[in-house]
Amino acid sequence: MVGVPPRLSPENRKKAGPSAWLRVLPSLQGYRPGWLTSDVSAGLAIAAVGIPSAIAYPAIAGLPPETGIYASIGSVIGYALLGPSRRLIVGPDAATMAVMAAVLATVLQQMPGLQQADLVGAASLLSIGVGLICFAASALKLGNIASLLSRPILAGFFIGVAISIIIGQIGRVTGLKIESDGLVGPLTELIQKADSIHWPSLLLALIMFVILQFVRMRPVGIPGPVIVVVLSGLLSAIFDFEAKGIRIVGNLPTGLPSIGFPIHSGLPFDDLMLGAAAIFVVSFGAGIITARSFAARTGEDVDPNAELRGFGAANIVSGLLGGFPVTSSDSRTAVNLSVGGKTQLAGLAAAIVLAIAVAFFAGYLRILPIPALGAILIAAALSVIDLDGLRQIWRISRVEFGFALIAMAGAISFGVLQGVVVAIIATFVYVILKEIQPRVALLGRIPGRLGFYKLHRSADVQPVPGLLICFVQGNLLFFNTDHVDDQLREMIAEHSPDTRWLIIDASAITQIDSTAIAMLEDLHRDLEGLGIRMGLSEVQSSVWTLLERCQFSSRLGPTMIFDDLDDALRAFRAATPETADARNGPAPE
């Protein structure tokens, strides 16, 4: 991007030495005074967009509104210290909040006597736990753990989370006290208590929701949540919503958050750490997708291990200030880019504005009506639902679409926390299904051309008489060796009268285990009985090490191990000149 110095590439970071691992304020390196105005303006816009979500999102987990403001302040400070991206903004996220809400609900089931202050402490501990996991994962170079949940499974999971969030707002927009959990229970309870609906609350929520959707479809230059917060606050002040039975936010602390480690004896530490791990998987998986999508616009590169450090610092500082787990925020980042923020100074400016709002405008924030905040949460949840993405997944792969539905059903049917487990299991099942049946393709030549081609792709491709070339399109591991063995033996049976050599193109095999080597040894022995020589081509170094260790390469013989298929073809023609097929052209030099 013009005017913004590039980030260090992963290679340059390695050359920069150990100190680069904890480089402080990386986004401010090479700062130019001319950027200050842009950063301050962006900070004001980020704060304006962040206040509605900061106040509304804690309700998902039953936390007081100020925790969202504290998380918004602490997270941007932490990310500015160690985060690698100049423009990514972190903060509260609906999906992360939903997973945390499930963790806190589990804690409440074990300790029903906990007060709200205890839940706030538990949320802060979860935030610190997520931060520590981020730092540990970064130190172990586990940045690719973001790929633990694939895009289709994340899409389905987020739809399930969105539906859970929407169901959770029934009580806030209707004025009812909904005590049931899950999907069906709250809807049933709503029907049973329909006579007790507080219609002014519901009407207010509907009006605010319509405004949000109108602004989304016809942008007016001011974010919808900002309009709703200002408008609903003014209406609350003018018509005294509290006196009319419409619930309001209530009193907020007027002081700035204090820094301190949340010490609460008696909390189930083991459950909190397991919960932190679940939050980490979802928040980092979603966060890195947001980081990559915005980096594509700004021309930055994304180093997942560096982002882990940034997210780790954001979560730890958030927890120390009394906040909760956070991740990258697409709405705040989008505002930052649109206004022209250059560095993380924009996030720091937003933190200052939020601190001022808590210190001097808590009286205004207290009268904000809960139904309006519920409308904001419902609109935010709907924005998570990516129907276009689902349709694209359907067009590309019915199997992946099925796994997206499994992840969605898991979040809805079993709860958000269990839905994380379902999503992870679905990911592993999907990976295994993709790996369990690697295809074995026959290769041949096109007359007059160099190179080798798959026989099933074109009628012009002709097999080399006497030479069976099999391309194994995947790794050879214990769970797929029987499938590959069956395919190889079937091909041999179809061509055995003419076959002199069998060459396995191993260029796509990057992993092999003892079960697969035993299968190859059995195949080699059976082929010897048929008078067919077996060889390997383009063996990866990691695979070659194992083949040498078990002495299988020695049994094949050095003359049957080839650098590429052209070498194998030359050796075959030299050994069996009577089978050379002139139609396929001369052997490559």
C-alpha positions in Angstrom: 0.0 0.0 0.0 1.3 3.4 -0.9 2.7 5.3 2.1 2.8 2.3 4.4 6.2 0.6 4.8 6.0 -3.2 4.3 6.0 -5.6 7.2 9.0 -7.9 7.7 8.6 -11.0 5.7 8.8 -14.4 7.6 12.3 -14.9 6.1 13.5 -11.4 7.2 12.1 -12.1 10.7 14.3 -15.2 11.0 17.3 -13.1 9.9 16.4 -10.4 12.5 17.5 -12.7 15.3 15.8 -13.8 18.5 14.9 -10.3 19.6 12.4 -10.2 16.7 10.3 -12.8 18.4 9.1 -10.3 21.0 9.5 -7.1 19.0 7.5 -4.4 20.7 5.3 -2.0 18.7 6.1 -3.5 15.3 3.3 -1.6 13.6 4.9 1.8 14.6 8.2 1.1 13.0 9.0 3.8 10.5 6.2 6.0 11.7 5.6 9.3 9.9 4.2 12.4 11.6 1.9 12.9 8.7 0.0 9.8 9.6 -1.1 11.1 13.0 -4.2 12.9 11.8 -5.4 9.8 9.9 -4.8 7.5 12.9 -6.6 9.8 15.3 -9.6 10.1 12.9 -9.6 6.3 12.5 -9.5 5.9 16.3 -12.6 8.0 16.7 -14.4 6.0 14.1 -13.3 2.7 15.6 -14.5 3.8 19.1 -17.9 4.9 17.7 -18.4 1.6 16.0 -17.0 -0.3 19.0 -19.1 1.1 21.8 -22.4 -0.6 20.7 -20.8 -4.0 20.4 -18.7 -3.5 23.5 -21.9 -2.8 25.5 -24.1 -5.4 23.8 -21.8 -8.5 23.4 -21.3 -9.2 27.1 -25.0 -9.9 27.4 -24.4 -13.1 25.4 -22.4 -14.5 28.3 -24.4 -12.8 31.1 -21.6 -10.3 31.9 -22.1 -6.7 32.8 -21.7 -4.2 29.9 -18.5 -2.6 31.3 -16.6 -5.8 30.7 -17.0 -5.3 27.0 -15.6 -1.8 27.2 -12.7 -3.0 29.3 -12.0 -5.8 26.8 -12.1 -3.3 23.9 -9.6 -1.1 25.7 -7.2 -3.8 26.8 -7.3 -5.8 23.6 -6.1 -3.0 21.3 -3.4 -2.0 23.8 -2.1 -5.5 23.9 -2.2 -6.0 20.2 -0.5 -2.7 19.6 2.4 -3.9 21.7 3.1 -7.2 19.9 0.7 -7.5 17.0 2.3 -7.6 13.6 -0.4 -6.1 11.5 -0.5 -2.3 11.1 -4.3 -2.1 10.5 -6.0 -5.1 12.0 -8.2 -4.2 15.0 -9.1 -6.7 17.7 -12.1 -6.7 20.0 -15.2 -8.6 21.1 -16.5 -11.1 18.7 -20.0 -12.8 18.6 -18.7 -16.3 18.0 -16.0 -16.0 20.6 -18.5 -14.7 23.1 -20.9 -17.6 22.4 -18.2 -20.1 23.1 -17.2 -18.3 26.3 -20.9 -18.2 27.3 -21.1 -21.9 27.0 -17.9 -22.3 29.2 -19.3 -20.0 31.8 -22.6 -21.9 31.7 -20.7 -25.1 32.5 -19.0 -23.4 35.4 -22.4 -22.2 36.7 -23.8 -25.7 36.5 -21.0 -27.0 38.8 -21.1 -23.9 41.1 -24.7 -22.6 41.0 -24.0 -20.1 43.8 -21.6 -18.0 41.8 -22.3 -14.3 41.7 -21.8 -12.0 38.7 -18.5 -10.8 40.1 -17.3 -14.4 40.1 -18.3 -14.8 36.5 -16.5 -11.7 35.5 -13.4 -13.1 37.2 -13.9 -16.4 35.4 -14.2 -14.6 32.1 -10.9 -12.7 32.8 -9.2 -15.9 33.7 -10.4 -17.4 30.4 -9.0 -14.4 28.5 -5.6 -14.8 30.2 -5.7 -18.5 29.5 -6.4 -18.0 25.8 -3.5 -15.5 25.7 -1.1 -18.0 27.3 -2.2 -20.7 24.9 -1.5 -18.2 22.0 2.0 -17.5 23.2 2.7 -21.3 23.7 1.4 -22.1 20.2 3.5 -19.3 18.8 6.7 -20.5 20.5 6.0 -24.0 19.2 5.4 -22.6 15.7 1.8 -23.9 15.6 0.4 -21.0 13.6 -1.0 -23.5 11.1 -3.4 -24.7 13.9 -5.7 -22.0 12.4 -6.4 -24.5 9.7 -7.8 -27.0 12.3 -11.3 -25.8 11.3 -11.7 -25.6 7.5 -13.7 -22.8 5.9 -16.8 -25.0 5.2 -16.9 -26.3 8.8 -16.3 -22.8 10.2 -19.1 -21.5 8.0 -21.5 -24.1 9.3 -20.4 -23.7 12.9 -20.8 -19.9 12.7 -24.4 -20.3 11.4 -25.1 -22.6 14.4 -23.6 -20.0 16.7 -25.6 -17.2 15.1 -28.8 -19.1 15.6 -27.9 -19.7 19.2 -27.2 -16.0 19.7 -30.5 -15.0 18.1 -32.4 -17.5 20.3 -30.6 -16.0 23.3 -32.0 -12.6 22.6 -35.7 -13.6 22.9 -35.8 -12.5 26.5 -34.1 -9.2 25.9 -36.3 -8.1 23.0 -39.6 -9.3 24.5 -39.1 -8.4 28.2 -39.7 -12.0 29.2 -37.6 -14.1 31.5 -36.6 -17.0 29.4 -35.2 -19.8 31.6 -34.9 -22.6 29.0 -31.7 -23.5 27.1 -31.1 -24.9 23.7 -33.1 -24.3 20.5 -36.6 -25.7 21.1 -36.9 -24.8 24.8 -36.8 -21.0 24.5 -39.2 -21.0 21.6 -41.6 -23.2 23.4 -41.3 -21.0 26.5 -41.9 -17.9 24.3 -45.2 -19.4 23.1 -46.3 -20.4 26.6 -45.6 -16.8 27.9 -46.9 -14.9 24.9 -49.5 -13.2 27.0 -46.7 -11.6 29.1 -44.7 -10.1 26.3 -43.8 -6.5 26.9 -45.0 -5.1 23.7 -43.2 -1.7 23.9 -39.9 -3.5 24.3 -40.6 -5.7 21.3 -41.8 -2.8 19.2 -38.6 -0.8 20.1 -36.4 -3.8 19.2 -38.2 -4.3 15.9 -37.8 -0.6 15.0 -34.1 -0.6 15.8 -33.7 -3.9 13.8 -35.4 -2.4 10.8 -33.1 0.6 11.0 -30.0 -1.6 11.2 -31.1 -3.6 8.1 -32.0 -0.4 6.2 -28.6 1.1 6.9 -26.9 -2.2 5.9 -28.7 -2.2 2.5 -28.5 1.6 1.9 -25.4 2.9 3.7 -25.7 6.5 4.9 -22.2 7.0 6.0 -22.8 6.2 9.7 -22.7 2.6 10.9 -26.1 1.2 11.9 -25.1 0.3 15.5 -24.0 3.9 16.1 -27.3 5.2 14.9 -29.2 2.8 17.0 -27.2 3.6 20.2 -27.6 7.3 19.7 -31.3 7.2 18.7 -32.4 4.7 21.4 -30.5 6.6 24.0 -32.2 9.9 23.1 -35.6 8.2 23.1 -34.9 6.6 26.5 -33.9 10.0 27.9 -37.0 11.8 26.4 -39.6 9.2 27.2 -38.1 7.7 30.3 -38.1 4.1 29.1 -37.1 2.8 32.6 -40.4 4.1 34.0 -42.3 2.5 31.2 -41.0 -1.0 32.0 -38.4 -1.1 29.2 -35.2 -2.5 30.7 -32.1 -0.4 30.5 -28.4 -1.0 30.9 -28.2 0.4 34.4 -25.4 2.0 36.3 -21.9 1.5 34.9 -18.6 2.1 36.8 -17.4 5.6 36.2 -13.7 4.9 36.9 -11.1 3.5 34.6 -10.4 -0.3 34.8 -7.7 -1.3 37.2 -4.9 -3.7 36.3 -4.8 -6.9 38.3 -4.8 -10.6 38.0 -8.2 -12.1 38.7 -7.9 -14.3 41.7 -11.0 -16.2 42.6 -10.6 -19.3 44.8 -12.9 -22.2 44.2 -13.4 -21.8 40.5 -12.9 -25.1 38.5 -9.5 -24.3 37.1 -9.4 -27.5 34.9 -12.7 -26.7 33.2 -11.6 -23.1 32.7 -8.4 -24.2 30.9 -10.3 -26.7 28.7 -12.7 -23.9 28.0 -9.9 -21.6 27.1 -8.5 -24.1 24.7 -12.0 -24.4 23.0 -12.2 -20.6 22.8 -8.7 -20.4 21.4 -9.5 -22.8 18.5 -12.6 -20.9 17.5 -11.2 -17.4 18.1 -7.9 -17.9 16.4 -9.4 -19.8 13.5 -11.9 -17.0 12.8 -9.3 -14.3 13.6 -6.7 -15.5 11.1 -9.4 -15.7 8.4 -10.3 -12.0 9.1 -6.6 -11.1 9.2 -5.9 -12.8 5.8 -9.0 -11.3 4.1 -8.0 -7.7 5.1 -4.3 -8.3 4.4 -5.3 -9.2 0.8 -6.6 -5.6 0.5 -3.7 -3.8 2.2 -0.9 -5.8 0.6 0.4 -7.1 3.9 1.6 -10.6 4.5 0.1 -12.7 7.3 2.4 -14.7 9.6 0.1 -16.9 11.7 2.8 -17.3 14.4 3.3 -13.6 14.7 -0.5 -13.1 14.9 -0.6 -15.6 17.7 1.7 -13.3 19.7 -0.5 -10.3 18.9 -3.7 -12.2 19.9 -1.9 -13.5 23.0 -1.0 -10.0 24.2 -4.5 -8.7 23.3 -6.2 -11.4 25.4 -3.8 -11.2 28.4 -4.2 -7.4 28.7 -7.9 -7.7 28.2 -8.0 -10.2 31.1 -5.8 -8.1 33.3 -8.2 -5.1 32.8 -11.3 -7.2 33.7 -12.3 -8.0 30.1 -12.9 -11.3 28.3 -11.4 -13.3 25.3 -11.2 -11.3 22.0 -10.1 -11.8 18.5 -9.9 -9.8 15.3 -12.9 -7.6 14.6 -14.0 -7.4 10.9 -16.3 -4.4 11.5 -13.7 -2.3 13.4 -11.0 -3.3 10.9 -13.2 -2.3 8.0 -13.9 1.1 9.6 -10.1 1.5 10.2 -9.3 0.9 6.6 -12.2 3.0 5.2 -11.2 6.1 7.3 -7.5 5.7 6.5 -5.8 4.4 9.6 -2.1 3.8 9.1 -0.9 1.9 12.2 -2.0 0.5 15.5 -1.9 4.1 16.9 -5.5 4.2 15.6 -6.4 1.4 17.9 -4.7 3.1 20.8 -6.6 6.3 20.0 -9.9 4.3 20.1 -8.9 2.9 23.5 -8.4 6.5 24.8 -11.9 7.5 23.5 -13.5 4.4 25.1 -11.8 5.3 28.4 -13.1 8.8 28.2 -16.6 7.5 27.4 -16.5 5.3 30.6 -15.2 8.1 32.7 -17.4 11.0 31.6 -20.5 9.5 29.7 -21.4 6.6 31.9 -24.7 8.4 32.8 -25.8 8.4 29.2 -24.7 4.8 28.6 -26.8 3.6 31.6 -30.1 4.6 30.0 -29.5 2.6 26.8 -32.5 0.3 26.4 -31.7 -3.5 26.5 -34.1 -4.3 23.6 -32.1 -2.0 21.3 -28.9 -3.8 22.3 -30.7 -7.1 21.6 -31.5 -5.9 18.1 -27.8 -5.1 17.6 -26.9 -8.6 18.7 -29.5 -10.2 16.4 -28.2 -8.1 13.5 -24.6 -9.0 14.3 -25.5 -12.7 14.4 -27.3 -12.5 11.1 -24.2 -10.9 9.5 -22.2 -14.0 10.6 -24.5 -16.2 8.5 -22.8 -16.6 5.1 -25.5 -18.1 2.8 -23.5 -17.1 -0.3 -20.6 -19.0 1.1 -22.7 -22.1 1.7 -24.1 -22.0 -1.8 -20.6 -21.8 -3.2 -19.6 -24.8 -1.0 -22.6 -26.7 -2.3 -21.6 -26.0 -5.9 -17.9 -27.0 -5.3 -18.4 -30.1 -3.1 -21.5 -31.8 -1.7 -19.3 -33.6 0.8 -17.9 -30.4 2.2 -21.4 -29.0 2.3 -22.5 -32.0 4.4 -19.7 -31.3 6.9 -20.8 -27.7 7.1 -24.3 -28.9 8.0 -22.8 -31.3 10.6 -20.9 -28.4 12.2 -24.0 -26.2 12.2 -26.2 -29.0 13.7 -23.5 -29.6 16.4 -23.6 -26.0 17.6 -27.4 -25.9 17.6 -28.2 -29.4 19.0 -25.4 -29.9 21.5 -24.6 -26.4 22.5 -21.9 -24.1 21.3 -19.1 -25.6 23.5 -19.9 -29.1 22.4 -20.3 -27.8 18.9 -16.6 -26.9 18.9 -15.8 -30.5 19.6 -18.3 -31.7 16.9 -16.6 -29.2 14.4 -13.1 -30.5 15.2 -14.2 -34.1 15.0 -15.9 -33.3 11.7 -12.7 -31.8 10.4 -10.7 -34.8 11.2 -13.3 -37.2 9.7 -13.3 -35.0 6.6 -9.4 -35.1 6.4 -9.4 -38.9 6.9 -12.1 -39.4 4.2 -10.0 -37.4 1.8 -6.9 -39.4 2.6 -8.4 -42.8 3.0 -8.9 -43.4 -0.7 -6.1 -41.8 -2.7 -6.5 -42.3 -6.4 -4.0 -44.4 -8.4 -3.8 -43.2 -12.0 -2.2 -44.9 -15.0 0.2 -42.8 -16.9 1.2 -42.9 -20.6 2.6 -40.9 -23.5 1.1 -38.8 -26.2 2.9 -39.5 -29.5 5.2 -36.7 -30.5 5.2 -35.1 -27.1 7.5 -35.3 -24.1 6.2 -36.0 -20.6 3.6 -38.3 -19.1 -0.1 -38.0 -19.0 -3.1 -39.7 -17.3 -4.7 -42.3 -19.5 -8.2 -41.4 -18.3 -7.9 -37.8 -19.2 -7.6 -38.2 -23.0 -7.9 -40.8 -25.7 -4.6 -39.5 -27.2 -2.7 -40.9 -24.2 -1.3 -44.3 -24.9 0.4 -46.7 -22.4 4.0 -47.7 -23.0 3.9 -51.4 -24.0 5.3 -53.5 -21.3 5.7 -50.6 -18.8 3.0 -50.0 -16.2 3.4 -46.5 -14.7 1.1 -45.9 -11.7 0.8 -42.4 -10.1 -0.3 -42.6 -6.4 -2.0 -39.3 -5.7 -1.6 -39.1 -1.9 0.3 -40.4 1.1 0.6 -44.0 2.0 -0.5 -44.6 5.5 -2.0 -47.4 7.5 -5.6 -46.4 6.8 -5.3 -46.3 3.0 -2.8 -49.0 2.2 -5.4 -51.7 1.5 -7.2 -49.3 -0.9 -4.0 -48.5 -2.8 -2.9 -52.2 -2.8 -6.3 -53.2 -4.3 -6.0 -50.6 -7.1 -2.4 -51.5 -8.0 -3.2 -55.3 -8.1 -6.3 -54.6 -10.2 -4.2 -52.7 -12.7 -1.6 -55.4 -12.8 -4.2 -58.0 -13.4 -5.6 -56.1 -16.3 -2.2 -55.6 -18.0 -0.1 -58.6 -16.6 0.3 -60.5 -20.0 2.4 -57.6 -21.4 3.8 -56.0 -18.3 7.5 -56.3 -17.7 8.0 -53.4 -15.3 5.8 -51.6 -12.8 7.0 -48.1 -11.9 5.3 -46.3 -9.0 5.4 -42.5 -9.4 5.9 -41.5 -5.8 6.2 -37.7 -6.4 2.9 -37.1 -4.5 3.8 -39.3 -1.5 5.2 -37.2 1.2 4.4 -39.5 4.1 4.7 -43.3 4.4 4.5 -45.6 7.4 5.5 -49.2 8.3 2.1 -50.6 7.2 2.5 -49.1 3.8 6.1 -50.4 3.5 4.9 -53.9 4.4 2.3 -53.6 1.6 5.0 -52.6 -0.9 7.2 -55.5 0.2 4.3 -58.0 -0.3 3.6 -56.4 -3.7 7.2 -56.6 -4.7 7.5 -60.2 -3.7 4.3 -61.2 -5.7 5.5 -59.3 -8.8 8.8 -61.1 -8.7 6.8 -64.4 -8.8 5.1 -63.0 -12.0 8.4 -62.0 -13.6 7.6 -58.3 -13.2 10.2 -55.9 -12.0 9.1 -53.1 -9.6 10.6 -49.7 -9.3 10.0 -46.2 -7.8 10.3 -42.8 -9.3 10.7 -39.3 -7.7 10.9 -40.5 -4.1 10.7 -37.7 -1.6 13.6 -37.4 0.8 11.5 -38.1 3.9 10.1 -41.2 2.3 13.5 -42.3 1.1 14.9 -42.2 4.6 12.3 -44.7 5.8 12.7 -47.0 2.7 16.5 -47.1 3.4 15.9 -47.7 7.1 13.8 -50.8 6.5 16.1 -51.9 3.6 13.3 -51.9 1.1 15.3 -49.8 -1.3 18.1 -52.4 -1.2 15.6 -55.1 -2.1 14.4 -53.1 -5.1 18.0 -52.5 -6.1 19.6 -49.2 -7.0 18.9 -49.7 -10.7 15.1 -49.6 -10.0 15.1 -46.2 -8.2 14.8 -43.3 -10.6 15.0 -39.6 -10.3 12.1 -39.1 -12.7 9.9 -41.0 -15.1 12.0 -40.1 -18.1 14.9 -41.9 -16.5 12.7 -44.9 -15.8 11.5 -45.0 -19.4 15.1 -44.8 -20.7 16.2 -47.6 -18.4 13.2 -49.7 -19.4 13.9 -49.3 -23.2 17.5 -50.1 -22.6 16.7 -53.3 -20.7 13.9 -54.4 -23.0 14.6 -52.9 -26.5 12.1 -55.3 -28.1 9.2 -53.6 -26.4 10.1 -50.1 -27.4 7.2 -48.4 -29.0 8.3 -46.2 -31.9 4.9 -44.5 -32.0 5.7 -42.8 -28.7 8.8 -41.2 -30.1 12.4 -41.6 -29.0 13.4 -41.8 -25.4 14.0 -38.3 -23.9 17.6 -37.3 -23.8 
